[in-house]
Amino acid sequence: MKTILSCILFTCTVQTVFSQADKTLKKADSVALAHPLYHNFRVDDLRIGLRYLIKDEPYKSDPTLIQYTSNLKDKLERTNIAHYIEELRYFADLKIDEKYKDNYDEEIVNINHTASHALADVFLGKKDYE
């Protein structure tokens, strides 16, 4: 009898855990559908790359770049990237010196790429295809 009760309790616990996990996945999927091109684990690399970049000339003398970089106080993620459209446009068009590409400073090299994908994610999520 004790074994049967233990099995029932274990089964109920497992079902509860799987049910909660399923709800979490469904919520994550709904957010992902609203932001289809989002680089889930990489978008915050923008902040890292920009912090490295603004230590060097000519970037540390670019007041717009400094201001836009300082605007990124919170971790960038799918729930807040839409608040930084102006900044993302600037980062997507920023000319990155070839010396970073030669040394393969990944966070810096990918600034344009990641910003472009984040913008695409925001606009596709809004169904703003222009």
SVG drawing of the C-alpha trace seen along z (x, -y; Angstrom):
<svg xmlns="http://www.w3.org/2000/svg" viewBox="-2 -64 46 66">
<polyline fill="none" stroke="black" stroke-width="0.4" points="0.0,0.0 2.8,-2.4 4.5,-1.7 1.3,-2.3 0.8,-5.7 4.4,-6.6 3.9,-5.9 0.7,-7.9 2.3,-10.8 5.4,-10.7 3.2,-10.5 1.1,-13.5 4.3,-15.5 5.8,-14.7 2.6,-15.7 2.6,-19.0 6.2,-19.7 5.6,-18.8 2.4,-20.9 4.3,-24.0 7.1,-23.4 4.6,-23.2 3.0,-26.5 6.4,-28.2 7.3,-26.8 4.0,-28.0 4.6,-31.5 8.1,-31.5 6.8,-30.3 4.2,-33.1 6.9,-35.7 9.1,-34.1 6.3,-34.2 6.0,-37.9 9.7,-38.4 10.7,-35.8 14.3,-36.8 15.5,-37.5 18.9,-36.1 17.8,-34.9 21.2,-34.6 23.2,-37.2 21.3,-40.5 22.9,-41.7 26.3,-41.2 25.7,-44.6 26.3,-46.3 29.5,-44.3 30.8,-45.2 29.9,-48.8 31.6,-49.2 34.8,-47.8 34.4,-49.9 34.0,-53.3 37.3,-52.9 39.1,-53.6 39.2,-56.5 37.4,-57.6 34.5,-56.0 35.2,-57.5 34.9,-61.0 31.5,-60.2 29.0,-61.9 26.0,-60.1 27.6,-56.7 28.5,-57.5 25.0,-58.7 23.3,-55.8 25.6,-53.3 24.9,-54.9 21.1,-54.5 21.6,-50.7 21.6,-50.4 19.5,-47.3 20.2,-43.9 19.0,-43.8 16.4,-41.1 13.3,-40.4 11.0,-42.2 12.8,-45.6 14.6,-45.9 11.7,-47.8 12.6,-50.7 15.9,-51.2 14.9,-51.5 16.8,-54.8 19.9,-53.3 19.7,-50.1 19.5,-51.9 22.6,-53.8 24.5,-50.7 23.4,-48.8 24.9,-51.6 28.0,-52.2 31.3,-51.8 33.4,-49.3 37.2,-49.5 38.7,-46.5 41.3,-46.1 38.5,-44.6 37.6,-42.2 41.2,-41.1 41.6,-40.5 38.1,-38.9 36.7,-40.8 33.4,-38.9 31.2,-41.3 32.5,-44.2 32.5,-42.5 28.9,-41.5 27.5,-44.9 26.0,-45.7 24.7,-42.2 23.1,-41.9 21.6,-45.4 20.1,-44.6 18.6,-41.4 17.2,-43.1 15.6,-45.7 14.2,-43.1 12.8,-41.3 11.1,-44.4 9.5,-45.4 8.5,-41.9 6.9,-41.5 4.9,-44.7 4.1,-43.5 5.8,-46.6 7.4,-45.2 8.7,-48.4"/>
</svg>
